[in-house]
Amino acid sequence: MNQIQLKPISTGCCCSPSEKVKPSKDLPIAIIGAGPIGLAAAAHLVNAGERFIILESGQNVGHHITSWGHVRLFSPWQYNVDKVAKKLLEKQGWIAPNPEELPLGQELVSNYLEPLASLPEIKSYLFLTTRVLSISKKGLDKMKTANRSDAPFVLYTEQGGLSNRIEARAVIDATGTWSNPNPINADNIWTNTEKDLKDHIYYGIPHILGSALQKYKGKRVAVVGGGHSAINTILELAQLKDDVKITWIMRKKNVESAYGGEEKDALAARGKLGSKIHQLIDSGKIQVFTPFHIHQLIKTEKGIEIGGEFASKEMVLPPVDEIIANTGSRPDLSMTREIRLSIDTATESVEALAPLIDPNLHSCGTVRPHGEEELRQPEKGYYIVGMKSYGRAPTFLMATGYEQVRSIVAYLTGDLVSAKNVELDLPETGVCSVNLNDPASTCC
């Protein structure tokens, strides 16, 4: 895919020096992030005949997904393809995957996101390897109010070592949270020791039976986290059999709560994960410590010792060689320092969305439909969507994000009735319903 070179910052805008700066209403809508939700937003803008640009920090679309491309989703294709995007693709001869099949992460990218991004209506406006550093309102700092709603947004970006300044009439932030993981420390604080051990701690789901095989074969491995990412990791490690020694560390009251709904889960693949890990634990092949709250990591000649509180007593676990952290993620809001936002203090989600998605009260399937009105920010025209809109809450499904951007695009293009009428059909997810008090549980 060809990259579009942005004009350097010295021009003062995204136009060439000889062009006049266009009024705000004629500027494009900037989409940040070319994952499923960002590209869905682009599809809806294409459908509405609206100008847009997409800014993606990675070298390819679905960049974050490729890091777990070997993992099979437990939601079938029917919940992973945006309806408008599907129509645009089918006009170009695209054949939709079987709606009942479960795609691998890489299949989601290669069979859906890449074809979508390659559509001429989208490809020409996609900027790869372009990182958004900060966002502001043109000529105004955060304190200034006069004429603020009429001023365009200004996005400062970096591409190929060059700084750029781009103007937009609205911004849809679909950057997600995957690249900003939580620490393994039980107090959710990054310690210097944890940072120093970065070469021995993997945040995410490594391809254990593929590119990461030699890293974990014959090793003592601790998996931290009690959600489905951790279960996926352990099940893959277990396929190494006697070539790996697995320790599972969780904060759950008991290991049984990690099994979830099993056969009662409306998403069969998710329920199957719970059943598989249940059987593996019963076999005695995994050493489980729960509830265990990690307080410190100690690097010794024998390996990494993990200290913390277990069953109300301080203890240090036997040393391990490697740690895999599946402790969830959080939104990075640093680029919005000069934007007026309303963010919930607990979930770090969009504030109006917080009571609808609080994992202490809701599962993925019980989150009621929501759209532009709930996602609206004090900074008119700025929207946080997708996983990032949920902050630290893990109850997000892709179908939810598709409905979010449909509603937002309808509003931005003047279809207020459609923007307000939000509808969403999601399966009741038994796992999330069971694990309501576990913020490390993942739902997508």
C-alpha angles and dihedrals in degrees: 000000000000117000121229112227114226121217115259121258093256091076090066094226143027091273127084115264091256094057124086119240107257121229116262095257090060095049121102126257109249118223115196112206130028099220125116095291097042092049091046088055088052091051091053091048090051089051090051094047092241126149117245146155129209120215115199123179095201129077092246141023115273088027095163092046092057089064088066097028092131092061120095116226117233093215114079126236092267090072095041103057122076112230097227092044088052092054092050091049095047090054086063093050098264114158113216118232120248103288092220097053123099113232128214114237090252090051089054088056100041099037099040119007098045094048089047093050090048094060107115091234090060106026094066091058100043117108113195126195087023115134121196108223101179143347131213142154114267111270093350133101121209093270096058117095107168112105089350097137091054095050117097122240118256118210119196110206141175125220126167092347093307125114117225137188119212129183123214136173093220138006130217110194110204098157095127126205104263095105092054106062126183119249121251091238108113091227088057091239124135110236126197090241092056090049091048090054093054091122089060099040121073117194108207136016111316120207092251096173091044133028094359097048097109092046093062106024110110092006138121105242130190117201114201120200140055104228134091095279089060091047091051090050094050094046090054093045089051090061087070085066112186092003092080137042112213128205117184117204121190140159094220119121090241138357093248090070089064092063093071123187096334107180091004094062113111088218099067095198091055091049089050090056090057092049093049095050089045090057092045093052091048089054089063094232094123128060108222127198114188137187088025122153113199114223103164147007120218122196111211137164088260094053139270114333117204116210127192148106119310121180089344093308131102114244143155119230123225111277121272133195099218138020126207112199118207096166101131129251142258135218121266106224097170095110091057097060092120095042123091106239137172107216126171112247095222108036096026085224127129100297098234089049096053099086090048096053105029103141089215087067108020143050124204091267097048096055105111120229115279136173146158096339095057093040095048114122132207084250100075113231097020118113133178110205141173123020091343091060087061092054109196094346111112098204097101128127126184092240088062091056092049091056090047094057093041089058094043094050090048089054095046091050095049102259095127095165093056091044091057097044102077122174131178134176112199131163117249103252108216093192095060091044090056096043098047094141096050113093090184092064112108127210110188 
